Amino acid sequence: MLNAYIDLLKSKGIRYKEGASLALLSSFQIGGPADLIVWTENMDMLIYAIEQARRTGVKYCVIGNASNVLFAD
């Protein structure tokens, strides 16, 4: 499931990282590792990433700049 999704992201040149610390991304510097983080450069990439996550059954959450967000460890 996740590998298929990653292959689809790669095919469109969409940046991602597996196992990245969410603490490094939030303004509170709190949070454990995410299975996968995806960065899109424009709305079309975002729409594609969401559509493919749904299609492949990957759970997702869209987060902006991660300010005032607390992630679990």
C-alpha positions as CSV (number, residue, x, y, z in Angstrom):
1,M,0.0,0.0,0.0
2,L,2.6,2.6,1.1
3,N,5.2,1.4,-1.4
4,A,2.6,1.7,-4.3
5,Y,1.8,5.3,-3.1
6,I,5.5,6.2,-3.0
7,D,6.0,4.9,-6.5
8,L,3.2,7.1,-7.7
9,L,4.7,10.2,-5.9
10,K,8.1,9.4,-7.5
11,S,6.5,9.2,-11.0
12,K,5.3,12.8,-10.6
13,G,8.5,14.1,-9.0
14,I,6.7,14.9,-5.7
15,R,9.0,15.2,-2.7
16,Y,8.5,12.9,0.2
17,K,10.4,11.5,3.2
18,E,9.8,8.3,5.2
19,G,10.2,8.3,9.0
20,A,10.8,12.0,9.3
21,S,10.5,13.6,12.7
22,L,7.4,15.8,13.0
23,A,9.2,17.7,15.8
24,L,11.5,19.3,13.2
25,L,8.5,20.6,11.3
26,S,6.3,22.1,14.1
27,S,6.7,25.4,15.8
28,F,6.5,23.6,19.2
29,Q,9.3,21.2,18.2
30,I,7.2,18.3,19.6
31,G,6.4,15.1,17.8
32,G,7.6,11.6,16.8
33,P,8.3,10.2,13.4
34,A,5.7,10.1,10.6
35,D,5.3,7.1,8.4
36,L,5.6,9.5,5.4
37,I,5.6,13.3,4.8
38,V,4.8,14.7,1.4
39,W,5.6,18.2,0.2
40,T,3.9,19.6,-2.8
41,E,4.8,22.6,-4.8
42,N,1.4,23.5,-6.2
43,M,-2.3,22.8,-6.1
44,D,-2.1,20.2,-8.9
45,M,0.5,18.2,-7.0
46,L,-1.5,18.4,-3.8
47,I,-4.7,17.2,-5.6
48,Y,-2.7,14.3,-7.2
49,A,-1.1,13.3,-3.9
50,I,-4.5,13.2,-2.2
51,E,-6.2,11.3,-5.0
52,Q,-3.5,8.7,-5.0
53,A,-3.6,8.4,-1.2
54,R,-7.3,7.7,-1.4
55,R,-6.8,5.3,-4.3
56,T,-4.1,3.3,-2.6
57,G,-5.8,3.4,0.9
58,V,-3.1,5.5,2.5
59,K,-4.4,7.6,5.4
60,Y,-3.4,11.2,5.2
61,C,-3.8,14.6,6.9
62,V,-3.2,17.9,5.2
63,I,-1.3,20.4,7.4
64,G,-0.1,23.8,6.4
65,N,3.0,25.3,8.1
66,A,2.5,23.2,11.3
67,S,2.5,26.3,13.6
68,N,0.3,25.8,16.7
69,V,0.1,22.0,16.0
70,L,1.1,19.4,18.5
71,F,2.0,16.0,17.2
72,A,2.1,12.9,19.3
73,D,5.5,11.3,20.1
